[in-house]
Amino acid sequence: MLRSRLMITKAIIPVAGLGTRMLPATKSIPKEMLPIVDKPLIQYIVNEAALAGIKEIILVTHSSKNAIENHFDRSFELESELEKRVKRQQLKEIKSICPPDISIMHVRQGETKGLAHAISKAKPLVRGEPFAIILPDVMINQFKCDMRTDNLKEMIDRFNETGRSQIMVQPVQLSNISAYGVIDTGKAFRDKCFEGCIFNEKAYLESQEKSIPIVNLVEKPDADDAPSNLAIVGRYVVSDKIWDYLENTPLGVGDEIQFTDTLRLMCRDYPMDAVLIKGDSFDCGSKLGYMKAFVEYALNSRRFGADIAEFIRESGLK
């Protein structure tokens, strides 16, 4: 069995996007800094990476996103003031914003030309190693999985075992499929684990297949043209061979350099696998997805959960 020579310790998090789906809230605030209960979205994403074993994070950022850089920087004046006021709990929370043993670096994208273009800007900081990519507007529900073993950590472990690039997927309604990148698993796997183009998780588990093969990827297909209903979630683990394909990816949907197109080129030469998400995720780049995440995390909050649940009951909300 092929094994990776290099362990994955780096993750790229592209945060240069303008967040237009969340306007007007994101006119002057980066979407990654919008709060989920009492922490900004980006802090949850960085914590996810840390729990999966990532040690170095590269933020691909933009001149308008200084608030993200400042959030993970030390604020000695604030810490001193909290110490003076004996606000020990708040001081502890401020000091723990960046997980221990995590280094955060920044590189500018300059102009927003798509996800593939953003990732390419981090090449000098990755230095020929395999790495993870985490999209910050996709939030994995931490209450329905174990971040130390599932999802991103599972993808990293599978890459270290097989040397194959890994892509996280989840089933979505065909009526929504045109909003996603979609994988094609090939006929042999589809005959075992699909009903038409609809993924059958029960059949997949009963088949004892160890992984979901990827033979092709399609960016934002129409429902009639989708090879499956397995959509890419926003978590990737890729080999360093990806750079050659990034350099040769043409403009795609929306006149941007789409990372799904890069992966499609690469999978012609190197096999890739998909990892089925454990639990579920929230599209926090959309208003509805963001609100769902906020409610889920508020209800599960140790500090606020009971009060929020009582408020919902008293309000007659269901």
N, C-alpha and C positions, 0 to 999 in steps of 0.2 A: 504493500500500500504506500502511495506517495505521501510523504510527510513534509510539512513546511519547515524550512530551516530557521525561520525567524518568527519569534512570538509577536503577537500583535499587542502593541502598547500605545499606539497613536490613533487618534480619532480626529476627523475633520468635521467641523460643524459650520455649515454655511449660513451666515446671518446677515448677508448684504441685501436681501430682498426688501422691497419697499412696503410690503404688507398692505397692498391696495384692497384686498378683500375685507380688511378690518377697518377701513376708513369710515368715519373721521377720527376714530380713536388713535390711529397710528400716524396722524399727520405730523406730530412732533414727538411721539413716543415710539421707540422700536417695538414691533409686535412681540418680540422675544422678552420684552420687559413688562408686558401686561401681567398682572398678578393672577395666580391661581391660589385663592384664599390669601395667604400672607407671604408668599414667595413668588418672584417672577418666573415665568415659564422656563427661561433659559437655565435657572438654577436646578430645576427638576431634571433637565436634560443632562447637565454636567454631572449631577449625582448618579444618574443612570449609567453614564459612562464609567464613573469611578467604581460603582458596584460590579461592573462587568470586568474590571481589571485594567482599564485604560489608565495610563500614567501621564500622557501628554495630549493636550487638546489644542487644536489649531482652529481658531475662529477666523473664518473668511468674512471680513467685515466691510463696512462702508463708512465714509466720512460722517454720515448722519447717525452712526450707531455708537457714539462715544459712551453713552449711558451703559452699554453692556460691558465695555472695558472697565469703566469706573466701578461697576457693581462688584467685580471680582478683585478689584484692587483694595489694599488696606486703606482705611480711613482713620488715621491716628487721632485726628481731632475729635471725631465722633466717639471713638473708643475711650478716649480720655474723659470726655464729658459723661459718658455712661458710667465709667468707673467712679467719677466724682459723685454722681448721683446714686451710687450703689444700685444700679440697674443691672444686676448680675445676669439675669436670664436673657435680657436683650443683648447684653455684651457677648454672652456665649453664642447667641444666634448670629450676631454680626461676624464674629471671628470664625464661625464654621461655614460661612457662605461658600468658600472654596474648599472642597474636601482635602484632607491631608494627603500628601504625596502626589498631588496633581499639579502639573505645570501647565499654564495657559499662555499660548502665544497668539499673536494677531498678524494677519496679512490682509491688505486691502484688495478688493476686487476692482474698484474704480468705476466700472460700468456694469450694469446688470445685463448679462447676455446669456443667462441660463445656468442651470445647475452644473453642467459639465464644465463650463467656463469657470465657474466659481471654484470647483474642485481643483482645476488645473493650476490655480494661483498658489495652492499650498505645496506644490511639488518640491520647491527648495527646502521646505521644512520636514518633509517626510523622508527624504534621502534614501530612496530605493527600497523601502520596507513595505510589507503589506500593511493595510490600515483599515479602520472602520470609518464609515460615513454615517452621521446621524442628522436627520433633518429636524430642526428645532420646532417646527410647527406641528409635528406629529408627536403626541404624548402617549406613551404606553401606560395603561392603567395599572398602577403599582399595587392596587388592591386585589387584582385577579391573577397575579403571577408572583414569582420570586425573582427579583432582579439579580440576585447573586448566582442563579443557575439557569434561568429561562431567557428566551428571546436573544438580546445582544450577546449575552455570555454564551448561550448555546451556539450561536453563529460563530463566535470566535473559537470555541472548542472544536466545532466541526471543521473549520478552516485549518486549524492546527493539526487535525487528524488526517485530512484528505488533501489539503493543498488547493481545494476548489473554492472559488469565490462563492459567497453566500448572499442571498437576497431574502429579506423577510416579506411574506405575503399574507393576505387575509382574504376570505371570500367577501364579495360585495354584491349588491343587487345589480343585475344587468342594466337596469334603468339608470344607474349611476356610473356605469363602467367608463364612460367617455371622459371622466375626470381623472383617470388613473393611468399609470403605466401597467401593462398586463403581461403575464407570462404565458408561453405556450409550452406545455410539458411533453408534447409528442404523442403520437397515437397509442403506443404500447401502454404508457402510463394512463392515458386518458381512458382507454378501454377498461382498465381496472378500477379507477378511482373517480370517475365522472359519470354523470347522467347527462348526456349531450355535452354541453360546455359548462355545466354546473358541478362544482366540486362537491364530492360526497365524503365528508370527513369520516363517517363510520366505515365506509368501504376502505378508505385509506388506512385507518388504524387496523382493520381486519386483514389487510393485505400484507402487513408486516414489512412494508417498504421502509427502508432506512432514511430515504430522502426523496424530495420531489425534484425530478430532473427539469432543467430548462433547456429547450432547444431553440427558442426564439423569444423576443420581447417586442411589444408593440406599445407605442405611446398614444394614449387617449383615443382608443378605437371606438367606432360606433358599435352599438350593441349587436347589430347583425354581423359585424366583422370580428368581434372579439374571439380569440382562440380559447378563452376560459373566463371564469369570473374570479380568478385569483389575482388580486391587485397588489402592487408593490406598496409596502407600508411606509417606507422611509428610513429603513435600516439596511446597511450594506457592509459586507466585509470583503475586500477585494485584494488581489495580489498586485505586486508592483508592475506587472505587465500591462496594467490599465493605462499607463501614461502614453504608450504608443497609440492606443486607440482614441484617447482623448484628443491627441493632436490631429487626428484624421476624421473627427466627427463633423459632418456638415451641418449647416443650419437645418433645424427641424420645425416642429409645431411652434407657432407663435414667433417665427423668425428668431428662435433662440437655439443654443447648442444644448440639446436635451441629453441628459445622462442615460436615459433609457436607450437612446440610439447608440451611445458608446458601448453599453453592455451588449446590445444586439450584435455589434461588430465583433466584440471580443468572444462572445459565446460560439461563434463560428469556428474559432480556433482552439478555445479552451473550455472544457465542460464547467458548467455552473450548476448549483443546487439552490432550491428555495427552501426556506424554513417557515413552517406554518406558525403564526403568532400564537403564543399562549395568552389567553385572556382577550382583551380588546384594546383599541386605541381611540384617540380623539384627534380630529383634525382641527387643531387650535389656530390654524390660519383662516378658518371660517368662523363667522359669528356664532352659528348654531353649535358647531363643534366645541368652540371655546366655552360657551355657556354650559354645555353638558359636562365638560371637564370640571368647571368651577363648582357645579352642584355636586358632582360625585365626590370631589375632594373635600368640599365643605361638610357633606354628610358623614364622611369618614374621618373627619378631623377630631382628634382627642380633645382639643380645646373648644371647638365650636359645634361639633356634630350633634350633640344632644339638643342644644338650643335651636339649631337650624331645623332638626326634625320636629321639635315641638312647634316652631313657627309654622311649618308646613301644615301640621295637623290643625292648629288653631285657625289658619287661614282658609281651611277647607280645600287646600290644593291636593291634587292626587298625582 
